[in-house]
């Protein structure tokens, strides 16, 4: 087997891997293909239909299971950040817009949400850093420690 095949593969694969790693380290948002893999693929955007009136919407009679994120206000929950690349997001989701950084330090969480992502439940904390309020994921990397009052 000639080394030309290995050379072509390395000329394509190595730059792609390097580019992805640089984007991740630089705090880039998720690649375009993440939504395709985890959000059900590409399809037409649904056209909004008529909005039902309040009288035509059925009222639930029993407990309705929650399928969305669960939100809990927190009091006294303090998180410690020692990670130099902690990114605040506009909402608690990996594909949400980055709105700033959270420098190393202690922050009191004003809210928390548990969001399902790629089959896992992840907790997000809402904090204010450098005058901006945003969400920080508890992924085991960005948050160094949490007070006993944190969920």
Secondary structure, 3 states (H helix, E strand, C coil): CCHHHHHHHHHHHHHHHHHHHHHHHCCCCCCHHHHHHHCCCCCCCCCCCCCCCHHHCCCCCCCCCCCCCEEEECCCCEEEECCCCCEEECCCCCCCCEEEECCCEEEECCEEEEEEECCEEEEEEEEEECCEEEEEECCCCCEEEECCCCC
